[in-house]
Amino acid sequence: MRIDKRNLEIIDDTMAQVLRDKTPQQRLAIAFSMWNSAKIQLINYLRSQHSDWNEEMIKKEVARRLSHGAAGTTQTPD
């Protein structure tokens, strides 16, 4: 498989087979773990960038970002 360095979303054939061999429940568990990891990283990033924000502001901003704005807008200090 030739990898185009401009496209990081290409999955390796071996990894694709590993995922195909997983049960639907296992694939869902993997996806949930990835989602949870992204959420934790975003929480930590926002805390480091906005030390003046309280937990409620961080929680709302995480929801807004992870829902691509569907969770509503947040008035955040600049």
ChimeraX attribute file (.defattr): number of C-alpha atoms within 10 A of each C-alpha:
attribute: neighborCount
match mode: 1-to-1
recipient: residues
	/A:1	8
	/A:2	6
	/A:3	11
	/A:4	9
	/A:5	8
	/A:6	7
	/A:7	8
	/A:8	8
	/A:9	9
	/A:10	13
	/A:11	12
	/A:12	12
	/A:13	10
	/A:14	10
	/A:15	10
	/A:16	11
	/A:17	11
	/A:18	10
	/A:19	14
	/A:20	11
	/A:21	11
	/A:22	12
	/A:23	10
	/A:24	11
	/A:25	9
	/A:26	12
	/A:27	14
	/A:28	12
	/A:29	12
	/A:30	14
	/A:31	12
	/A:32	12
	/A:33	12
	/A:34	12
	/A:35	13
	/A:36	12
	/A:37	12
	/A:38	13
	/A:39	17
	/A:40	13
	/A:41	12
	/A:42	17
	/A:43	16
	/A:44	13
	/A:45	12
	/A:46	17
	/A:47	15
	/A:48	11
	/A:49	9
	/A:50	15
	/A:51	9
	/A:52	10
	/A:53	15
	/A:54	10
	/A:55	11
	/A:56	9
	/A:57	17
	/A:58	21
	/A:59	14
	/A:60	17
	/A:61	22
	/A:62	20
	/A:63	18
	/A:64	16
	/A:65	15
	/A:66	15
	/A:67	11
	/A:68	10
	/A:69	13
	/A:70	10
	/A:71	14
	/A:72	13
	/A:73	12
	/A:74	14
	/A:75	9
	/A:76	11
	/A:77	8
	/A:78	4
